[in-house]
Amino acid sequence: MSTKSAATILIVLSCFTVVNAVAAQDKATTIGLIGDSTVATTYGWGPAFAERFNDSVTVLNYAKNGATLDSLSGKLDRLIEQKPDYVLIQFGHNDMKRYDAEAYGTKLTDYIQRVTRGGSQAIVLSSVTRRTFNEDGKIVPRIVNGNRTLPEFAQVAKAVAHENKVPFIDLNAISIEHHNKIGPAASAAYNFNETDRTHFSKKGAAATADLILSELTTVVPEFSNYLK
């Protein structure tokens, strides 16, 4: 093969690669979000997450303040009807007030299986941490109804995701590590107001979205194609 012919083939292959990359970016992609107020449009991370994507992506945020897996079951059906490519599921904050981790796991399994049957890729996230610190400046979990904590529910979410062979992001562990690193003073800037250590300011929502996307592009690499 002549040098000229080899160069021509390399140019053609390069063009083909570029065309494929552009096509991946231009393909319409829909991402569904479902969860509680820490995800919702009011003061959750959902809006900041949506802002990170290019124009080929539509983000449908079906999260709701005060929601549990039980209370949003009907909304999940309506989300599935939209045929999203992906559905990110994050529950726990309100669920732990109403039932134990075993019941939570059963209900989460049902969500994953319904999303999968509907033709979408389910992605499970454990709950983002509440930002309560001890005297040593480290996050401490809130205990509800005797012994229920978000880290306990996070372990169940991880197990359920693995059992159902769907991607999992341990947002609880990631966010605890993040806030332990930056400390209480910097963490306070994430609060929706002075006393609200669960919901987010714009800065807190943006930082949490970044934590999620950093992990998401690792566990589901094609998400890198959808970002601005």
Backbone hydrogen bonds in HBPLUS format (Angstrom, degrees):
<---DONOR---> <-ACCEPTOR-->    atom                        ^
c    i                          cat <-CA-CA->   ^        H-A-AA   ^      H-
h    n   atom  resd res      DA  || num        DHA   H-A  angle D-A-AA Bond
n    s   type  num  typ     dist DA aas  dist angle  dist       angle   num
A0006-ALA N   A0002-SER O   3.02 MM   4  6.31 161.7  2.05 152.3 157.1     1
A0007-ALA N   A0003-THR O   3.00 MM   4  6.17 156.3  2.06 147.0 153.3     2
A0008-THR N   A0004-LYS O   3.02 MM   4  6.25 151.0  2.10 143.2 151.1     3
A0009-ILE N   A0005-SER O   3.01 MM   4  6.32 155.2  2.08 149.4 155.4     4
A0010-LEU N   A0006-ALA O   3.02 MM   4  6.29 157.5  2.08 147.6 153.6     5
A0011-ILE N   A0007-ALA O   3.01 MM   4  6.25 153.2  2.08 146.7 153.5     6
A0012-VAL N   A0008-THR O   3.02 MM   4  6.28 159.2  2.06 147.9 153.3     7
A0013-LEU N   A0009-ILE O   2.91 MM   4  6.14 162.5  1.94 152.9 157.5     8
A0014-SER N   A0010-LEU O   2.93 MM   4  6.06 153.2  2.00 142.9 150.5     9
A0015-CYS N   A0011-ILE O   2.95 MM   4  6.18 158.7  2.00 149.2 154.7    10
A0016-PHE N   A0012-VAL O   2.95 MM   4  6.19 152.9  2.02 145.8 153.6    11
A0017-THR N   A0013-LEU O   2.99 MM   4  6.25 154.2  2.06 146.7 152.8    12
A0018-VAL N   A0014-SER O   3.03 MM   4  6.31 159.8  2.07 150.5 155.5    13
A0019-VAL N   A0015-CYS O   2.89 MM   4  6.10 161.1  1.93 150.8 156.1    14
A0020-ASN N   A0016-PHE O   3.00 MM   4  6.21 156.9  2.05 146.3 152.2    15
A0021-ALA N   A0017-THR O   3.03 MM   4  6.27 155.4  2.10 146.7 153.3    16
A0022-VAL N   A0018-VAL O   2.94 MM   4  6.19 160.8  1.97 153.6 158.5    17
A0023-ALA N   A0019-VAL O   2.87 MM   4  6.06 155.6  1.93 146.9 154.3    18
A0024-ALA N   A0020-ASN O   2.97 MM   4  6.19 151.7  2.05 145.0 152.0    19
A0025-GLN N   A0021-ALA O   3.17 MM   4  6.46 148.2  2.27 141.3 149.3    20
A0026-ASP N   A0022-VAL O   2.89 MM   4  6.14 148.3  1.99 148.0 157.5    21
A0027-LYS N   A0023-ALA O   2.95 MM   4  5.99 137.5  2.13 146.9 155.8    22
A0029-THR N   A0056-SER O   2.89 MM  27  6.17 160.1  1.93 155.5 158.1    23
A0058-THR N   A0029-THR O   2.85 MM  29  6.30 155.8  1.91 158.5 166.8    24
A0085-ASP N   A0030-THR O   2.79 MM  55  5.34 138.6  1.96 132.2 144.1    25
A0086-TYR N   A0030-THR O   3.30 MM  56  6.75 154.7  2.37 152.5 158.9    26
A0031-ILE N   A0058-THR O   2.83 MM  27  6.22 161.7  1.86 160.5 166.6    27
A0060-LEU N   A0031-ILE O   2.81 MM  29  6.15 157.2  1.86 151.8 159.7    28
A0032-GLY N   A0086-TYR O   2.75 MM  54  5.99 172.7  1.75 149.1 151.8    29
A0088-LEU N   A0032-GLY O   2.77 MM  56  6.13 163.0  1.79 163.2 159.6    30
A0033-LEU N   A0060-LEU O   2.79 MM  27  6.10 155.9  1.85 165.6 161.8    31
A0062-TYR N   A0033-LEU O   2.76 MM  29  5.71 160.5  1.79 155.8 157.3    32
A0034-ILE N   A0088-LEU O   3.01 MM  54  6.34 150.5  2.09 170.5 177.9    33
A0090-GLN N   A0034-ILE O   3.09 MM  56  6.55 164.0  2.11 158.5 163.5    34
A0064-LYS N   A0035-GLY O   3.08 MM  29  6.50 155.4  2.14 142.9 142.1    35
A0039-VAL N   A0036-ASP O   2.98 MM   3  5.69 163.6  2.01 122.1 127.1    36
A0040-ALA N   A0036-ASP O   3.18 MM   4  6.27 142.5  2.33 139.8 150.4    37
A0045-TRP N   A0038-THR O   2.90 MM   7  6.24 153.8  1.97 135.1 131.3    38
A0046-GLY N   A0039-VAL O   3.01 MM   7  4.84 132.0  2.25 113.4 126.5    39
A0044-GLY N   A0040-ALA O   3.01 MM   4  4.75 134.6  2.22 144.9 145.6    40
A0200-PHE N   A0043-TYR O   2.97 MM 157  5.35 174.2  1.97 149.7 150.6    41
A0049-PHE N   A0045-TRP O   3.03 MM   4  6.17 155.4  2.09 157.2 165.0    42
A0050-ALA N   A0046-GLY O   2.95 MM   4  6.22 158.0  2.00 155.3 161.0    43
A0051-GLU N   A0047-PRO O   3.14 MM   4  6.38 145.1  2.27 143.6 152.1    44
A0052-ARG N   A0049-PHE O   3.16 MM   3  5.63 158.5  2.21 112.0 118.4    45
A0053-PHE N   A0050-ALA O   3.37 MM   3  6.02 173.6  2.38 119.4 121.3    46
A0228-LYS N   A0052-ARG O   2.96 MM 176  6.02 163.0  1.99 153.8 151.4    47
A0054-ASN N   A0226-TYR O   2.77 MM 172  5.81 168.0  1.78 159.1 159.6    48
A0057-VAL N   A0054-ASN O   3.14 MM   3  5.95 169.1  2.15 125.7 128.3    49
A0067-ALA N   A0064-LYS O   3.19 MM   3  5.49 152.4  2.27 137.3 133.9    50
A0072-LEU N   A0068-THR O   3.17 MM   4  6.27 147.6  2.28 151.8 158.0    51
A0073-SER N   A0070-ASP O   3.30 MM   3  5.49 167.2  2.31 112.9 114.2    52
A0076-LEU N   A0072-LEU O   2.88 MM   4  6.17 145.6  2.00 152.2 162.1    53
A0077-ASP N   A0073-SER O   3.32 MM   4  6.72 151.4  2.41 142.4 148.3    54
A0078-ARG N   A0074-GLY O   3.26 MM   4  6.68 152.4  2.34 143.0 149.9    55
A0079-LEU N   A0075-LYS O   2.90 MM   4  6.21 148.4  2.00 147.6 156.9    56
A0080-ILE N   A0076-LEU O   2.87 MM   4  6.13 163.9  1.89 158.1 161.8    57
A0081-GLU N   A0077-ASP O   3.06 MM   4  6.29 147.3  2.17 142.8 151.3    58
A0082-GLN N   A0079-LEU O   2.95 MM   3  5.36 147.4  2.06 108.7 118.5    59
A0083-LYS N   A0080-ILE O   2.96 MM   3  5.41 163.8  1.99 117.1 121.9    60
A0121-GLN N   A0085-ASP O   2.96 MM  36  6.13 168.1  1.97 134.5 138.4    61
A0087-VAL N   A0121-GLN O   2.88 MM  34  6.12 152.7  1.95 149.8 147.6    62
A0123-ILE N   A0087-VAL O   2.85 MM  36  6.01 150.4  1.94 159.1 153.6    63
A0089-ILE N   A0123-ILE O   2.87 MM  34  6.19 160.2  1.91 163.7 168.6    64
A0125-LEU N   A0089-ILE O   2.89 MM  36  5.93 162.8  1.92 164.8 159.1    65
A0096-MET N   A0092-GLY O   3.03 MM   4  5.80 164.6  2.05 148.4 148.8    66
A0097-LYS N   A0094-ASN O   3.15 MM   3  5.41 148.7  2.25 104.1 113.3    67
A0098-ARG N   A0095-ASP O   2.91 MM   3  5.31 154.4  1.97 113.1 121.4    68
A0099-TYR N   A0095-ASP O   2.97 MM   4  6.12 155.7  2.03 170.0 177.7    69
A0104-TYR N   A0100-ASP O   3.01 MM   4  6.27 158.0  2.06 150.1 157.2    70
A0105-GLY N   A0101-ALA O   2.90 MM   4  6.12 154.8  1.96 146.2 151.9    71
A0106-THR N   A0102-GLU O   3.14 MM   4  6.47 151.8  2.22 146.1 153.2    72
A0107-LYS N   A0103-ALA O   3.02 MM   4  6.29 162.0  2.05 154.4 158.6    73
A0108-LEU N   A0104-TYR O   2.86 MM   4  6.04 156.7  1.91 153.0 160.0    74
A0109-THR N   A0105-GLY O   2.97 MM   4  6.06 153.8  2.04 142.0 148.9    75
A0110-ASP N   A0106-THR O   3.19 MM   4  6.47 152.2  2.27 141.2 147.9    76
A0111-TYR N   A0107-LYS O   3.17 MM   4  6.54 153.6  2.24 144.4 150.7    77
A0112-ILE N   A0108-LEU O   3.03 MM   4  6.35 167.5  2.05 156.4 158.4    78
A0113-GLN N   A0109-THR O   2.98 MM   4  6.20 165.6  2.00 154.8 158.6    79
A0114-ARG N   A0110-ASP O   2.99 MM   4  6.13 154.2  2.05 148.3 155.1    80
A0115-VAL N   A0111-TYR O   2.94 MM   4  6.18 162.5  1.97 157.4 162.0    81
A0116-THR N   A0112-ILE O   2.94 MM   4  6.13 160.8  1.98 150.1 155.7    82
A0117-ARG N   A0113-GLN O   2.93 MM   4  6.06 162.2  1.96 144.7 149.6    83
A0118-GLY N   A0114-ARG O   3.04 MM   4  6.16 141.4  2.19 138.7 148.9    84
A0120-SER N   A0115-VAL O   3.18 MM   5  5.61 158.5  2.23 159.1 152.5    85
A0119-GLY N   A0116-THR O   2.99 MM   3  5.29 160.6  2.03 109.5 115.6    86
A0124-VAL N   A0167-PRO O   3.00 MM  43  6.34 160.9  2.04 161.1 155.2    87
A0169-ILE N   A0124-VAL O   2.85 MM  45  6.31 154.0  1.92 157.3 165.8    88
A0126-SER N   A0169-ILE O   3.07 MM  43  6.59 155.6  2.13 160.1 165.8    89
A0131-ARG N   A0197-ARG O   2.83 MM  66  5.04 168.5  1.84 150.4 154.0    90
A0140-VAL N   A0132-THR O   2.84 MM   8  5.90 158.1  1.89 158.4 160.2    91
A0134-ASN N   A0138-LYS O   2.75 MM   4  5.49 147.9  1.85 147.1 155.5    92
A0137-GLY N   A0134-ASN O   2.94 MM   3  5.39 160.9  1.98 118.2 120.9    93
A0144-VAL N   A0148-ARG O   2.85 MM   4  5.02 162.5  1.89 143.4 149.5    94
A0148-ARG N   A0144-VAL O   3.01 MM   4  5.02 151.4  2.09 154.1 151.8    95
A0153-PHE N   A0149-THR O   3.18 MM   4  6.53 160.8  2.22 149.2 154.0    96
A0154-ALA N   A0150-LEU O   2.76 MM   4  5.96 145.5  1.88 150.5 161.7    97
A0155-GLN N   A0151-PRO O   3.10 MM   4  6.36 148.6  2.20 143.5 149.3    98
A0156-VAL N   A0152-GLU O   3.31 MM   4  6.69 149.2  2.41 142.4 150.4    99
A0157-ALA N   A0153-PHE O   2.93 MM   4  6.23 158.0  1.98 149.3 155.4   100
A0158-LYS N   A0154-ALA O   2.95 MM   4  6.21 157.0  2.01 148.3 154.3   101
A0159-ALA N   A0155-GLN O   3.05 MM   4  6.27 159.5  2.10 142.6 147.8   102
A0160-VAL N   A0156-VAL O   2.89 MM   4  6.09 164.8  1.91 157.1 161.1   103
A0161-ALA N   A0157-ALA O   2.95 MM   4  6.10 161.3  1.98 149.0 154.2   104
A0162-HIS N   A0158-LYS O   3.04 MM   4  6.25 162.4  2.07 149.6 154.2   105
A0163-GLU N   A0159-ALA O   2.89 MM   4  6.10 158.3  1.94 149.2 155.7   106
A0164-ASN N   A0160-VAL O   3.03 MM   4  6.20 146.9  2.14 145.3 153.5   107
A0166-VAL N   A0161-ALA O   3.02 MM   5  5.28 168.3  2.03 144.9 148.7   108
A0165-LYS N   A0162-HIS O   3.11 MM   3  4.82 157.1  2.16  97.3 104.3   109
A0171-LEU N   A0169-ILE O   2.88 MM   2  5.54 132.6  2.11 105.5  91.2   110
A0174-ILE N   A0170-ASP O   2.95 MM   4  6.19 169.1  1.96 158.3 162.0   111
A0175-SER N   A0171-LEU O   2.84 MM   4  5.74 162.1  1.87 142.9 148.1   112
A0176-ILE N   A0172-ASN O   3.00 MM   4  6.14 155.2  2.07 146.0 153.1   113
A0177-GLU N   A0173-ALA O   2.99 MM   4  6.17 166.4  2.01 150.5 154.0   114
A0178-HIS N   A0174-ILE O   2.98 MM   4  6.19 153.1  2.06 142.8 150.7   115
A0179-HIS N   A0175-SER O   2.97 MM   4  6.16 167.6  1.98 152.0 154.0   116
A0180-ASN N   A0176-ILE O   2.90 MM   4  6.03 154.8  1.96 152.0 159.5   117
A0181-LYS N   A0177-GLU O   3.05 MM   4  6.17 141.0  2.21 137.7 147.7   118
A0181-LYS N   A0178-HIS O   3.14 MM   3  5.16 124.0  2.47  92.8 107.0   119
A0182-ILE N   A0178-HIS O   3.02 MM   4  6.38 158.1  2.07 152.0 157.2   120
A0183-GLY N   A0179-HIS O   2.87 MM   4  5.66 148.9  1.96 141.3 149.3   121
A0187-SER N   A0183-GLY O   2.98 MM   4  6.01 155.8  2.04 153.7 161.3   122
A0188-ALA N   A0184-PRO O   2.99 MM   4  6.07 138.1  2.17 143.6 151.8   123
A0189-ALA N   A0186-ALA O   3.21 MM   3  5.76 150.0  2.30 110.8 118.2   124
A0190-TYR N   A0187-SER O   2.88 MM   3  5.49 161.9  1.91 119.6 125.8   125
A0191-ASN N   A0188-ALA O   3.15 MM   3  5.46 159.8  2.20 109.1 115.2   126
A0201-SER N   A0190-TYR O   2.87 MM  11  5.24 148.7  1.97 124.5 130.3   127
A0196-ASP N   A0193-ASN O   3.24 MM   3  5.25 143.7  2.38 102.0 112.2   128
A0205-ALA N   A0201-SER O   2.87 MM   4  6.09 161.1  1.91 154.3 159.1   129
A0206-ALA N   A0202-LYS O   2.97 MM   4  6.11 160.9  2.01 146.9 152.1   130
A0207-ALA N   A0203-LYS O   2.99 MM   4  6.17 162.0  2.02 149.3 154.1   131
A0208-THR N   A0204-GLY O   2.97 MM   4  6.10 155.6  2.03 144.9 151.7   132
A0209-ALA N   A0205-ALA O   2.90 MM   4  6.08 156.3  1.95 147.9 154.6   133
A0210-ASP N   A0206-ALA O   3.03 MM   4  6.27 150.8  2.12 143.5 151.2   134
A0211-LEU N   A0207-ALA O   3.06 MM   4  6.40 149.4  2.16 141.8 149.7   135
A0212-ILE N   A0208-THR O   3.02 MM   4  6.32 159.8  2.07 151.7 156.4   136
A0213-LEU N   A0209-ALA O   2.92 MM   4  6.15 168.6  1.94 154.1 156.9   137
A0214-SER N   A0210-ASP O   2.96 MM   4  6.01 153.2  2.03 146.3 153.0   138
A0215-GLU N   A0211-LEU O   3.38 MM   4  6.61 153.4  2.46 141.6 147.1   139
A0216-LEU N   A0212-ILE O   2.74 MM   4  5.90 158.4  1.78 152.5 160.2   140
A0217-THR N   A0213-LEU O   3.01 MM   4  5.90 164.0  2.03 144.6 146.5   141
A0218-THR N   A0215-GLU O   3.00 MM   3  5.21 145.7  2.12 102.9 113.8   142
A0219-VAL N   A0215-GLU O   3.02 MM   4  6.40 160.3  2.06 158.1 162.7   143
A0220-VAL N   A0216-LEU O   2.78 MM   4  5.62 152.3  1.86 148.9 156.6   144
A0223-PHE N   A0220-VAL O   3.00 MM   3  6.06 170.9  2.01 136.5 139.4   145
A0224-SER N   A0221-PRO O   3.03 MM   3  5.93 165.5  2.06 126.3 129.7   146
A0225-ASN N   A0222-GLU O   2.99 MM   3  5.58 148.9  2.09 114.6 122.3   147
A0226-TYR N   A0223-PHE O   3.06 MM   3  5.33 152.3  2.14 107.8 116.0   148
